[in-house]
C-alpha cells in the first residue's frame, strides 16, 4: 500500500514538474505574478511528492518488504537496521531517488528562501529546475523504477554487498549528492540570468549562496568518500584516480573556480560571462559524472549492474541540458553587461590566475578520465589511464594554485601592491621552511614531491593564520576564505604525508612477534566472533614503540548470504600518523595456521580529513554570511 | 556574424564533439568483469516460466533433468545482447540446446526482436518481473549459463559471448558434458 502510494507520488511529481517547467516561464515573460506564484507552489509540491516516494521506499527497506524487487535484490532480513535505512540509496534505483529528492529539495529552496531576488529571475530558475526534474523523474520511472513488485515475494533477499554495509554509506552518498545535485540550483539560476534581458552585472550575487552551499557539501562528500575508501575498502589509500572519484572531483574543481569568479562578479561586476559559463559547466560535469557512473561506460570499482538503456537516457539528458544552456549562452553572451576592468596585479587578478590553473587542472582531469573512451571510440584499442598520468599532470598544475592562494588574499581589489602583500608572508614563509625541515628530519630526503607539498601546505596554513590575524575584528565576514584556505593547507600537509607511507606485508601465526618499521608487533590471540550478519575471525595484536602501546583488533569477516569475505581493518589514528593493520584469510601451512598481515604506517593521514571538513565548513560559513548580507 | 558571437559558440561546439564521442563509446563499451556472485557448482535454481507464444506451455528446469542445456538471459532493449546475437546463431547451428530467458521485457518487443535478428533458441521463456533473474543471481544482461545433466551449473558468463569465449571455454566444456 505504502509502496503504491510512493509510486503514485513520484508519477504525479513527473506531471507537476512538467507544469513547473512551463508555467513560471510564462509568468516571467508576461510579468504575471500569479503564474510565478503557481511555479513556487509546484516546486514545493514536487519536493513533498518525491520525498513521499523516497520514504515509501525506505519504509519498504526497513520493514523487509521483499515483494519490492529493489528490496529483494539489495537487502536481507538479518541486515542491521542502519544498513536497511542506508540500503535505500545503495542500489542504482535508490540512489537515483536520492538524486531527484535533492534536486526537488533545491527547487523548493529556490521557491522559498530568496528574499531579495527579482521575481522574474526566480521564476525562470524554477522552470529550469523543473525541466531537470522532468528528465530525471522520467529516467527513474521508465528505466530505473524502484517500486516494481514481484509475486510471489521471495522469502528473503539477496543482501547488500558487504562493502556497502558501513556507516560511511550513511554520510558519503547524501553529502556528495547534496553537492553534485545542488549545483543544479546554480545551473538553473545561471540559465535564468541568461534568459533575462537588461540584467545588472552584479546580479551574480544571487548565485553565490547556492555555489557555496553545494560546494560545501561536495567538499564534505568527497572527504567522507575518501575516508571510507581508506579504512573500509582496506586498500590503504585515500585517492585512486578511479573514474568515479574523478567524476566527483571534476565538478569540485570547476565549482572551486566558480566560487572565486562569482565573488569577483558579485562584488565588482567583473567576469560575469565567465561566471555564467562556469555555472553551466559545473552542473554539466555533475551530469557527466552521473552518466559515467550510471552507464558503466568506464570500468570502475563503483559500478555494479549496468544497463545500456540507462546510459543512453542520461546521455540524452546531458545533451539537452548542457547543449541547451550553451546555445543560450552563445546567443546571449555578447548582450551581457561588460564588467569593470581591473589591474593585473589585484585581488581579481589573483582570482583569475587561480581560475586559470584550476580550470586547466579540471580539463586535464576530464581528458584523462575520458581518454580511454575516446581512444576506444576511434578504434585505438583499450587502455586505462591511471594514477601515474594524474599524479604527473595534476600535481604540477595544482601546486602553483597553493602558492597563489596564500598570497592573493593580501592584494587589494582593483589594484594591488605586490610589495605590501609580500610583507604579510613572513609567517607563511616561516611555516613553509619549518614544514620542509620537519619532513627532512623525520623522513629523510627521499621524496622531492613530499617536501614541496609539505612546504606548500605550511605556506597556505601560515598565510591563513596571518590573514585571520589581520582580520581579527571581522572574522565572520572573512570566515569562508579563512576556513576554506586553512582547511586546504591542512589537507595538503596530510596528503604530503602519504608520500612517506610505510607498507609491510608478512605472515604471522598466533603467538608470533615481529619487529617492523620500528614497531614491535605481537599476534596475541585469535577468536571466532559472530556479528549481526557475518562471521569473523578477530585477531588481537599488540603494537609497541617506546612508550606507545596499542592493541588492535583487525577482523577477517565472512558474509554468508553473499558468500563474500571482507577484511575489516583496525586503525589507530593520532595527530601525527595512522597505524593500520589488516588481517588476511587463514592459510594452512603444513600443520601451522598462518595469516597474511598487512601493517602500514600513514604519516599525517588524519590531517587530510580534518582539513577537508574545515574546508567544507568554509563553504557553510559563506552560506550563513550570505543571509546576513542579503545576497540571496 | 560578428567575431565575438562566433567565439561564444566555442563551448557548445566543444561539448557537441564530446557528446559524439560518448555516444560512440557507449556502443563500444565492454561488459563488466564479474567481481563476485559466481554460481558454478551450485544446483540450478528451480525455475518455472511461461514460454513465449507457447499457448500456456511452460519451461521448467525439472523437465530438463538428465540433459545438459544452455540458458541465455537476454532482452530486446539490451545493446550487448544484440552484439552477441550472431554468436548465438552460430552456436544454434552446432545443435547446442539453448533456452532463452527474456529479462524484464515485453512479449511483443521480444517477438519482433527475434523476428528481426533470428531465433537461435529452442524455447524462449519470459521472466517479465525479473524474479528468475534474482534466483539465478544475474548482475545484468546478457548472461549465459550451462547446466549439466545432473542439474548443476557448470559455467556462467557475464556479458556478451564472443567467438573466442565460445571456442576456448564453452565448446570444450560442452563436448565434455555430451560425451559423458
Boltz contact constraints between the chains, C-beta under 6 A:
constraints:
  - contact:
      token1: [A, 69]
      token2: [B, 130]
      max_distance: 6.0
  - contact:
      token1: [A, 72]
      token2: [B, 134]
      max_distance: 6.0
  - contact:
      token1: [A, 150]
      token2: [B, 129]
      max_distance: 6.0
  - contact:
      token1: [A, 150]
      token2: [B, 131]
      max_distance: 6.0
  - contact:
      token1: [A, 297]
      token2: [B, 25]
      max_distance: 6.0
  - contact:
      token1: [A, 297]
      token2: [B, 26]
      max_distance: 6.0
  - contact:
      token1: [A, 297]
      token2: [B, 29]
      max_distance: 6.0
  - contact:
      token1: [A, 305]
      token2: [B, 139]
      max_distance: 6.0
  - contact:
      token1: [A, 305]
      token2: [B, 140]
      max_distance: 6.0
  - contact:
      token1: [A, 306]
      token2: [B, 140]
      max_distance: 6.0
  - contact:
      token1: [A, 307]
      token2: [B, 140]
      max_distance: 6.0
  - contact:
      token1: [A, 308]
      token2: [B, 79]
      max_distance: 6.0
  - contact:
      token1: [A, 309]
      token2: [B, 77]
      max_distance: 6.0
  - contact:
      token1: [A, 311]
      token2: [B, 26]
      max_distance: 6.0
  - contact:
      token1: [A, 315]
      token2: [B, 22]
      max_distance: 6.0
  - contact:
      token1: [A, 319]
      token2: [B, 19]
      max_distance: 6.0
  - contact:
      token1: [A, 322]
      token2: [B, 15]
      max_distance: 6.0
  - contact:
      token1: [A, 326]
      token2: [B, 11]
      max_distance: 6.0
  - contact:
      token1: [A, 326]
      token2: [B, 12]
      max_distance: 6.0
  - contact:
      token1: [A, 326]
      token2: [B, 15]
      max_distance: 6.0
  - contact:
      token1: [A, 327]
      token2: [B, 12]
      max_distance: 6.0
  - contact:
      token1: [A, 330]
      token2: [B, 8]
      max_distance: 6.0
  - contact:
      token1: [A, 330]
      token2: [B, 9]
      max_distance: 6.0
  - contact:
      token1: [A, 330]
      token2: [B, 12]
      max_distance: 6.0
  - contact:
      token1: [A, 333]
      token2: [B, 8]
      max_distance: 6.0
  - contact:
      token1: [A, 334]
      token2: [B, 4]
      max_distance: 6.0
  - contact:
      token1: [A, 334]
      token2: [B, 5]
      max_distance: 6.0
  - contact:
      token1: [A, 373]
      token2: [B, 25]
      max_distance: 6.0
  - contact:
      token1: [A, 374]
      token2: [B, 21]
      max_distance: 6.0
  - contact:
      token1: [A, 376]
      token2: [B, 28]
      max_distance: 6.0
  - contact:
      token1: [A, 377]
      token2: [B, 21]
      max_distance: 6.0
  - contact:
      token1: [A, 377]
      token2: [B, 24]
      max_distance: 6.0
  - contact:
      token1: [A, 377]
      token2: [B, 25]
      max_distance: 6.0
  - contact:
      token1: [A, 564]
      token2: [B, 36]
      max_distance: 6.0
